[in-house]
Amino acid sequence: MPREEPTTADPEVGPSADATVGTPADPTASGADGASAARRANWWRMLGRDRAAAVAAVVLSLVVLVALFGRLVIGDRAQRQDLDASLRPPSLDHGVYGLFGTDVLGRSVLARLVDAAATTLSVAVPAVLCSLLIGSALGLWAGYHGGRRESLALRVADVILSFPSLLIAVVVLYVFSPSALNIVLILAVARVPVYLRTARAEAAELRSRLFVDAARTFGTPSRHIIHRHILPIALPTLLTVATLDFCFVMLTESSLSFLGIGIQPPDVSWGLMVAQGRQYLQTAWWITVLPGLAIVFTTVSATVLAAWVRMATDPAQRWRLTLPTKRRGASAAVPPELIP
């Protein structure tokens, strides 16, 4: 098996890590920039070899760009009504904004898809980031120290997980006003146990490693050990879980909007568009099908890219991505030098 390049996630790699891979250590800024550029180029090459992951990355990039800059382009077209253009089928006869047809009020479905992308991501991304930061911090702290702290953290996680997150969101939003901020807070709290349990398992396994014992022997504070030695190793797993959890959160937000207790008009989300167009499914299918396809493409792309990132960030599995696509099946179970 070829020698793996040491990464910053391996605490046993010392300052002379460059020398171990045949590259002379260069303390200058130009040497560091060159090594960083080489790593980025290697990542792009690995991504280019995996067609499914490359397509997923392109789809997610387009969704993010549309969410960030789409509203600047469409202006108020997502809310502009024209009853004379009600339920027009998709065509280019009425310009670009008629490409995906119109809804019952004559609003452009294309413009509403662009507007809804920003709303959906503005709920899913903050919810995932909040739950990732809080859950990972608590999990690493509990897993490293163990004892009563670990037991207390796990019991709290079990209590939250005992209630379905969608049910909690329905009850809370029914009592309080259904706003984007409330949805973010509810989903963030409901998903904290996922990261807490994952980070706790990683920290509990790493706290007995030799490099952690050495750091404790030299009197390194616990917070520095967690931040410098345990977090870099656990981070790829946590990011993979966050990418998959993004799909769950986005589907949950769409479900809440579909039930009428999520995003409220005049705001629009993909789930709300599906709900508003379901009664016209037989006569104007594009109102419901197109936002549904947007949800499917985004979640599938995030899932595919999460699997690729998990493999690319694992030094023990990264070599699989260097194989040609047709040889990644059964032959990917053995190192390259053993493949006939």
C-alpha positions in Angstrom: 0.0 0.0 0.0 1.5 3.4 -0.9 2.8 5.6 1.8 0.1 8.0 3.0 0.9 11.7 3.1 0.7 12.9 6.7 -2.0 15.4 7.3 -2.6 18.0 10.0 -5.2 15.6 11.5 -2.4 13.2 12.6 -0.9 14.6 15.9 2.1 12.3 15.8 3.4 14.0 12.7 6.1 16.5 13.8 7.4 19.7 12.2 9.5 17.7 9.7 6.5 16.2 8.1 7.5 17.5 4.7 10.8 15.5 4.8 8.9 12.2 5.4 7.3 12.4 2.0 10.3 13.3 0.1 9.8 17.0 0.0 12.3 19.3 1.8 10.8 21.3 4.6 10.5 24.9 3.6 9.7 27.4 6.3 9.1 30.3 3.9 5.7 31.5 2.9 6.3 30.5 -0.8 6.9 26.9 0.2 3.8 26.7 2.3 1.7 28.3 -0.6 3.1 25.8 -3.0 2.2 22.8 -0.8 -1.2 24.2 -0.3 -1.8 24.7 -4.0 -0.6 21.2 -4.7 -3.1 19.8 -2.1 -5.9 21.8 -3.7 -5.0 20.6 -7.2 -4.9 17.0 -5.9 -8.4 17.4 -4.5 -9.7 18.8 -7.8 -8.1 15.9 -9.7 -9.8 13.3 -7.3 -13.1 15.1 -7.7 -12.8 15.1 -11.5 -12.2 11.3 -11.5 -15.5 10.7 -9.7 -18.2 11.7 -12.2 -21.1 11.3 -9.7 -19.3 13.5 -7.1 -18.4 16.1 -9.7 -22.0 16.4 -10.9 -23.2 16.6 -7.3 -20.7 19.4 -6.6 -21.8 21.3 -9.7 -25.5 21.0 -8.7 -24.9 22.1 -5.2 -22.7 25.0 -6.4 -25.5 26.2 -8.7 -28.0 26.0 -5.9 -25.8 28.0 -3.6 -25.1 30.6 -6.2 -28.8 30.9 -7.0 -29.6 31.3 -3.3 -27.0 34.0 -2.8 -27.4 36.1 -5.9 -30.7 35.0 -7.4 -32.9 37.6 -5.7 -30.6 40.4 -7.0 -31.4 39.3 -10.5 -35.2 38.6 -10.3 -36.1 41.5 -8.2 -39.8 41.4 -7.3 -40.8 39.0 -10.1 -41.5 36.2 -7.5 -44.3 38.2 -6.1 -45.5 40.0 -9.2 -49.0 38.8 -10.2 -50.6 38.7 -13.6 -54.1 37.1 -13.6 -54.1 37.2 -17.4 -51.1 34.8 -17.4 -52.6 32.4 -14.9 -51.5 28.7 -15.3 -49.5 29.2 -18.4 -47.5 26.0 -19.3 -43.7 26.1 -19.5 -42.6 27.8 -22.8 -40.3 30.5 -24.0 -43.1 32.4 -25.7 -43.3 34.9 -22.9 -39.6 35.3 -22.2 -37.2 33.6 -19.8 -39.4 33.9 -16.8 -42.1 31.9 -18.6 -39.7 29.0 -19.1 -41.2 27.0 -16.1 -44.7 28.3 -16.6 -46.8 30.4 -14.1 -49.0 29.6 -11.1 -52.6 30.3 -10.5 -51.9 34.0 -9.8 -49.7 34.4 -12.9 -46.5 34.5 -11.0 -43.4 33.1 -12.6 -42.5 29.6 -11.3 -38.9 30.1 -12.3 -38.6 33.3 -10.2 -40.4 31.7 -7.3 -38.0 28.7 -7.5 -35.0 31.1 -7.3 -36.6 33.0 -4.4 -37.5 29.7 -2.6 -33.9 28.5 -2.9 -32.7 31.4 -0.8 -35.4 30.8 1.8 -34.9 27.1 2.1 -31.1 27.4 2.5 -31.4 30.3 4.9 -33.3 27.8 7.2 -31.4 24.6 6.6 -27.8 26.0 6.7 -28.1 27.9 10.0 -29.9 25.0 11.7 -27.2 22.6 10.7 -24.3 24.9 11.7 -25.8 25.6 15.1 -26.5 22.0 15.9 -23.0 21.1 14.6 -21.2 23.6 16.8 -23.2 23.0 19.9 -23.4 19.2 19.6 -19.7 18.7 18.6 -18.5 20.9 21.5 -20.6 19.1 24.1 -19.7 15.7 22.6 -16.0 16.2 22.5 -16.0 17.6 26.0 -18.1 14.7 27.4 -16.2 12.0 25.5 -12.8 13.3 26.5 -13.5 13.7 30.2 -15.8 10.6 30.6 -17.5 9.7 33.9 -20.5 11.6 35.0 -20.1 14.3 32.4 -20.3 11.7 29.6 -23.3 10.0 31.3 -25.2 13.3 31.7 -24.6 14.4 28.1 -25.8 11.0 26.8 -28.9 11.1 28.9 -29.8 14.6 27.7 -29.3 13.4 24.1 -31.5 10.3 24.7 -34.3 12.5 26.1 -34.2 14.7 23.0 -34.0 11.7 20.6 -36.9 10.0 22.3 -39.2 12.6 20.6 -39.4 12.7 16.8 -37.9 15.9 15.6 -40.8 16.5 13.2 -43.3 16.0 16.0 -41.5 18.5 18.2 -41.4 21.0 15.4 -45.2 20.6 14.7 -46.1 21.0 18.4 -43.8 24.0 19.0 -44.7 25.8 15.8 -48.4 25.2 16.5 -48.1 26.9 19.9 -45.8 29.7 18.8 -45.8 31.7 15.5 -44.4 29.7 12.5 -41.5 31.9 11.5 -38.1 31.2 9.9 -36.2 31.9 13.1 -38.4 29.6 15.2 -37.9 26.8 12.6 -34.1 27.2 12.7 -34.1 27.1 16.6 -36.3 24.1 16.8 -34.4 22.1 14.1 -31.1 23.1 15.6 -32.1 21.8 19.1 -33.6 18.6 17.7 -30.5 17.7 15.8 -27.9 18.5 18.5 -27.9 14.9 19.8 -26.8 13.5 16.4 -23.5 15.5 16.6 -23.2 15.0 20.4 -23.2 11.2 20.2 -20.9 11.2 17.1 -18.4 13.5 18.7 -18.6 11.7 22.0 -17.8 8.4 20.4 -14.8 9.9 18.5 -13.4 11.6 21.6 -13.9 8.5 23.8 -11.9 6.4 21.3 -9.1 9.0 20.9 -8.6 9.9 24.6 -6.6 6.7 25.2 -4.3 7.2 22.2 -0.6 7.6 22.8 -0.3 11.2 21.5 -3.1 12.3 23.9 -1.4 10.6 26.8 1.9 12.4 25.8 0.1 15.7 25.7 -1.4 15.1 29.2 2.1 14.1 30.5 3.5 17.5 29.4 0.7 19.3 31.2 -1.3 20.5 28.2 -4.7 21.8 29.3 -7.7 19.7 28.4 -9.2 22.4 26.1 -6.0 22.5 24.1 -5.9 18.7 23.7 -9.4 18.6 22.5 -8.9 21.5 20.1 -5.5 20.6 18.7 -5.4 16.8 18.8 -8.9 15.3 18.9 -11.0 17.8 16.9 -8.9 17.6 13.7 -9.3 13.8 13.6 -13.0 13.9 14.4 -13.8 16.8 12.1 -14.1 14.8 8.8 -16.7 12.5 10.4 -18.6 15.4 11.8 -18.6 17.3 8.5 -19.9 14.2 6.7 -22.7 13.8 9.3 -23.5 17.5 8.8 -23.8 17.1 5.1 -26.2 14.3 5.4 -28.1 16.1 8.2 -28.5 19.0 5.8 -30.7 16.8 3.6 -32.8 15.8 6.6 -33.2 19.4 7.8 -34.2 20.6 4.4 -36.7 17.8 4.0 -38.1 18.6 7.4 -38.5 22.3 6.6 -40.2 21.3 3.3 -42.6 19.0 5.2 -43.5 21.7 7.8 -44.1 24.2 5.0 -46.2 21.6 3.2 -48.3 21.1 6.4 -48.8 24.9 6.6 -46.8 25.5 9.8 -43.5 26.3 8.2 -42.6 29.2 6.0 -45.6 31.5 5.6 -46.7 33.7 2.6 -45.6 36.1 1.3 -42.3 34.3 1.8 -41.9 31.1 -0.3 -40.0 27.9 0.0 -39.8 24.8 -2.1 -42.0 22.9 0.3 -44.6 25.7 0.3 -44.6 25.7 -3.5 -45.4 22.0 -3.5 -48.2 22.6 -1.0 -49.7 25.5 -3.0 -49.7 23.6 -6.3 -50.9 20.2 -5.2 -54.6 21.0 -6.0 -53.6 21.9 -9.6 -51.5 18.8 -10.0 -53.6 17.4 -12.9 -54.0 20.7 -14.8 -50.7 22.5 -13.9 -48.2 19.8 -12.9 -45.2 22.2 -13.2 -46.3 24.1 -10.0 -45.7 21.1 -7.8 -43.3 18.9 -9.8 -40.5 21.5 -10.4 -40.0 22.5 -6.7 -40.2 18.8 -5.8 -37.4 18.0 -8.3 -35.4 20.8 -6.8 -35.7 19.2 -3.4 -34.7 15.8 -4.8 -31.7 17.0 -6.8 -30.4 19.0 -3.9 -30.7 16.3 -1.3 -29.3 13.5 -3.6 -26.4 15.7 -4.6 -25.6 16.5 -1.0 -25.7 12.8 -0.1 -23.4 11.8 -3.0 -20.9 14.6 -2.2 -20.9 13.7 1.5 -19.9 10.1 0.7 -17.1 11.4 -1.5 -15.8 13.9 1.1 -15.8 11.2 3.8 -13.5 9.1 1.6 -11.3 11.9 0.5 -10.6 13.1 4.0 -9.8 9.6 5.3 -6.1 8.9 4.7 -6.8 5.1 4.8 -9.4 5.3 2.1 -8.3 8.2 -0.1 -6.3 6.0 -2.4 -9.6 4.5 -3.7 -10.4 7.8 -5.4 -7.2 7.5 -7.5 -8.4 4.4 -9.2 -10.3 4.6 -12.5 -14.1 4.5 -12.1 -14.5 1.1 -13.7 -12.0 -0.5 -11.2 -13.6 0.8 -8.0 -15.9 -2.1 -7.5 -14.5 -5.3 -6.0 -10.9 -4.2 -6.8 -11.3 -1.2 -4.5 -11.2 -3.5 -1.5 -7.4 -4.0 -1.8 -4.5 -1.6 -2.2 -3.5 -0.6 -5.7 -0.3 -2.6 -5.8 -2.3 -5.9 -5.3 -4.7 -5.1 -8.1 -3.8 -7.3 -11.2 
